[in-house]
């Protein structure tokens, strides 16, 4: 499998997808079905590899906003079938969430302080929480903890590099303006 190129220098989601995603045509077709690309204000991408019974399994993600919605495309390699009949499948989905349902948004930057006192961006984290309760835990007869749906995105020097960290900052700031 080819090593993906960096998507961050591209301002067009279509151009970035073509050089970064393994399945760009599928991603672009499915995302285009829910948004006019001209209305995209900001986007981020992620891609990774996990191991399953058939070897390397790729996951891919495109997250974008038009200022009103958070749109997430995700595709995951999967395995179906029994033992010697196993085969590779690809599960993909597009999810749309109104930004008005995001109740908390946290954009965190971590800097490394150099010996001369200057700072170097080392990591960017974006966390978003919705109003959707995904689980609860009863602590006592009258007290419970509730856990809301969350989305977490991280880019670092070692995972994406400076350009992708800056794009995650841009994406988080665009969401802040829209919320």
Protein Blocks (a to p, Z undefined) as FASTA:
>chain_A
ZZdddfklpmbfklmmmmmmmblmlmmmmmmmmocfklpmbdcddddddddfkopadddd
ddddehlaccddddddddedehjlgccddddddddddfklpmbdcddddddddfkopacd
fbdcdddddfbdfbdcdfbfkbccdddddddddddfknnpjmlmmmmmmmmmmmmmmZZ
